[in-house]
Amino acid sequence: MRIFTLYAGLLALASHVSGHCKNSLHSMRRMRPNTHPDIFQQLNTNPTYQYIRKNTNMNSPVIDLASKDLRCNVGATGAGTDTLPITAGSPLTFTLDQAVYHQGPVSVYMAKAPGKASDFDGSGDVWFKILDIGPKFPGGTWDLKQKYTFNLPKCITNGDYLVRIQSLAIHNPGSTPQFYISCAQVTVSGGGSSDLGPKVAIPGAFKATDPGYTANIYNGFTSYTVPGPPVASC
């Protein structure tokens, strides 16, 4: 299981510590006995779940590919969640209490809300991928870190978005892969005019037959394709 923390820093205000922005959105949950941290949850200098939708799933994964919980996790809604103002192109850092524990890719998606992010349920063909972190070859080693930093696309249009981070645990080829998910709410300004894609629906973007979903990372592991659409670019 895995608890992620999301940091979202304003580019103009960010102060960097060891290469990471200090003004950051994060979603952090403390470890319970005999569990591993697996859910992204808080903003660095702000209260836990201020900008992250709080789930009711605790440290448990989502495993049903047809479930709406694949969007933002079980019980996660915009009610009571603030929306972070951020400039297009600014850095975000997702952080955990500890490094990612289970092998598998980490991906980040965005979906533009038709109105307020807090009112948006993420339904429809609205999700586009902005980041994939897969294994490195030769060796098939995974980037199991405590922090993942990236920039929002500079060209996206202004407005409210959900930013969805996903860790797909494929460490046990004999069992169902596990999705660990959190969604942040942001309001983008200073953006461009690009409508990035391809856009997919969640659920629907991941299939049980996807090679990256069924991969055996312990036997003949020489290549890997992260499930879902290709990464969008400006």
Buried (B, 14 or more C-beta within 10 A) or exposed (E): BBBBBBBBBBBEEBEEEEEBBBBBBBBBBEBEEEBBBBBBBBBBEBEBBBBBBBBEBEBBBBBEBEEBBBBBBBEBBBEEBBBBEBBBBBBBBBBBBEEBBBBBBBBBBBBBBEEEBBEBBBEBBBBBBBBBBBBEEEEBEBEBBBBBBBEBBBBBBBBBBBBBBBBBBBBEEEEBBBBBBBBBBBBBEEBBEBEBEEBBBBBEBBEEEBEBBEBEBEEEBEEBBBBBBEBBEE
